[in-house]
Amino acid sequence: LGGEYTDSGLAAYVNRVGQAVARHAEVQDVSYTFTVLDDDAINAFALPGGYVHVTRGLLTLASNEAELAGVLGHEIGHVTARHAAQRYSSATAANLGIGILSILGTVAGLPSQLTQAAGSGLQTGAAVYLQKYSRDQEMEADRLGIRYMTQAGYDPEAMVTFFRKLDAWTKLEASMTGDGDDADRFDIMASHPRTGDRVRQATQVAASARRPGEQLDQGAYLKAIDGVLFGDSPAQGFRRGREFIHPQLGIAFTVPPGFVLKNTAQQVVAAGPNGAGIVFDTERRQGIARQVPDMATYLTRAWASNVQLAGVEKMT
């Protein structure tokens, strides 16, 4: 994840909407903090203690304030129901080493062996909170989110419309790699499961929750996100079709036909046909020198310690 997105006006807007929704949660002894992340992926997640994060990518997918309120309400629902705390309490010490990039690799549709290798050098205890919730927890958070946003004056149908956009985006991601019939593998909401079931439940709940005078606030929302960066952050390089270009580092490469690039703060990954994957990674020179004498040994013994690499080549 690319850190906090530096736009004070947007941050204040998201915080205002989030606080308005949070006022209607059953638990009121939580001080909520809402943060926009500099990441073009479509994602949102909550950590224990009331820390709710949404990516700028998600903000560009939403179309009005009510849809944002639905997303924030869903994450507040997770906090209210203590879902993340439940997962953390049941995690073992080994779980604390799960890498965030392993999750991002799953989003890209990479094989599990590659995502294990890709995340091996970037581990964080916070990542345990980002693992998938159970189906029941997700459904409960959706119901709570619709309740909170409706009580805050927003149209609950916006939760449904956002889920439909998310479903369409997921299918687009899958079709770009020729796997249009396997869209679930490309679920871009890394910490959230299948969208179809959630759309059906949200439609039913929203129909019973609607009230007169509910708002969407599309104009205010579009004004708030006007000028938000769409796509890759320049500091992390950028994609152009099958090309990846990083002007600051002076590097560029092209992946084979059929591969779709995903750019993260530390890695560039590409998902291809038949489960194939490419990982272009970075590591500090000092970090390698401390562990092994050369790059080939580092790749096999450290970077991909969980898998068996074959045909390792060294080139300059």
Secondary structure by P-SEA (a helix, b strand, c coil): cccccccaaaaaaaaaaaaaaaccccccccbbbbbbcccccccccccccbbbbbcaaaaaacccaaaaaaaaaaaaaaaaaaaaaaaaaacccccccccaaaaaaaaacccaaaaaaaacccccccccccccccaaaaaaaaaaaaaaaaaaccccaaaaaaaaaaaaaaaaaaaaaccccccccccccccccccaaaaaaaaaaaaaacccccccaaaaaaaaacccccccccccccccccccccccccccccccccbbbbbcccbbbbbbccccccccccccaaaaaaccccaaaaaacccccccccccccccc
